[in-house]
Every structure is written in structure tokens, then in C-alpha cells.
């Protein structure tokens, strides 16, 4: 049975047509404490949401909240403190990263300088981990509260070259405005998440199938070349 088949058996997410009530409930509950930091407010709900999406009863994917090991901002920027954001990695069954999730509070939406910082943070993580990703595309999900922006290491909006990287002096106030334009708790957010998770699940399943075919060919025919492998897969 392929990983993709196991994915469908391990979670109701692929068959569901909208978010369960419990997803909305855990996010609403977190807003009761208005003084909570982003880490306290969002780490639990997003870990639960991703576990639901990738399968709570499956060992094919691991949802891992991480303690950031890189100072992505200058030492004089208080937003480097991990309590101001949440960082989660989705690993496949071989502990390869297939998705990176970064979450800040909603207050980051209204300030261009913080939007740039949020963008910089997810891009740096993508650049660091892309070499370990076995898929054609390492997905990055940047959340400002529940507002989603999907990105990868290849396509992103760079700020004007004349902008100071530390102070953002001269940064246009409208830069990246509206970039986080999908509410993850909406129907659009559900449909988008199903598309994103499906891409990762299918990619990992395809890799496992290819590996199984290569192993079978090696056992049956001895060592084969990459060209012969491709020809075999096309049959």
C-alpha cells in the first residue's frame, strides 16, 4: 500500500469538505487571553490543525514544533525572540522536511516593516532546508494569525534594493500589503490547505514508489543506470 493510500486512511481530511467545528473552536479559544504571546496562542492550534491534515494515526508524516536555531534578525530586534513567532516543520517518514510553517501574530499585517520581517523569516528557513527536501518544491506557509501566504524558495517579492535591511528605512508602506490574503479558517483556506497537503502527500508517495521500483529492478536485474530506470518506469 502506498503512502498516498495510507494518507487517505489515516485522516478524514481528504474526504472532508470543510473544517470540522473543533478546528474553529481551538483557534477561537486561544484569543481569550489577549496578552498571550504568539507562541502560546498559536503553537497548539496549528500543531493540531497540521496533525489533522497529515493524519493523526499515521507515521508517514511528523509534525514537529521546533525551537529556532538561527537568529534571522539583528541582535537589536526584539522580534527575534521565539515567543513572538511559531516555527513548525512537517517531515516525511525518512525525516526529510517537506513543509515549513511560520506563524506570527496578526499585528504584523498592518506594518510594512514587520511584513518584510515575516517574509524574510520564512525565506531564510526555506533556503536553509531546501537541500534536505526530497520533493521538487519545498513549501513554505507563512501565517499572520490565521492569514495565509504560500511561498517557496524560487518565487518571492524582494524588497527594493535601497531599503536598509536592518531598519527598513524608506520602505514603501504598501509593500507586501495584501500578500497574506487567505483566511485559513475560511472555505477558501480549507480548499487551499487540501491542495497544499495533497501536493506534499502525492510527492512523497511518488518518491516511495520510485524507490521500491529501483529496489525491485536492482534485485531482479542487478545495478541499472538512471536512463534504464526511467525507461522501466514508463513501461
Beta strands, then each sheet from edge to edge (+ up, - down):
strand 1: 62-65
strand 2: 85-91
strand 3: 97-104
strand 4: 139-144
strand 5: 147-151
strand 6: 182-183
sheet 1: 1+ 2- 3+ 4+ 5- 6+
end
